[in-house]
Amino acid sequence: MNSEELSCVRKKHDLILENRKNLSVTGVSDVSGFDDEKVVLTTELGELTVRGSRLHISKFSQDTGELTLDGEIDELQYSESKKDEGGFFSKLFR
């Protein structure tokens, strides 16, 4: 495969939450923002927001798309990826 074909292939996206304390996520392309109460991830299936307390990213590899997070996890929330929203005209003609 050439580089264009590789960029079109979706990475597998999985979540594994253990005892609401350890979260492993695959298919992560970017960490948009983080602090000890909120982590915002860009994934293959949209933006994922993790809320809780004492959150800590213990491992992130942009090459493999794997992220490991620990802390007290209270909420996982997906929202649509901003890339899919389109521009002004796509909103106008919905």
Beta strands, then each sheet from edge to edge (+ up, - down):
strand 1: 15-18
strand 2: 22-25
strand 3: 28-34
strand 4: 38-43
strand 5: 46-61
strand 6: 66-79
sheet 1: 1+ 2- 6+ 5- 4+ 3-
end
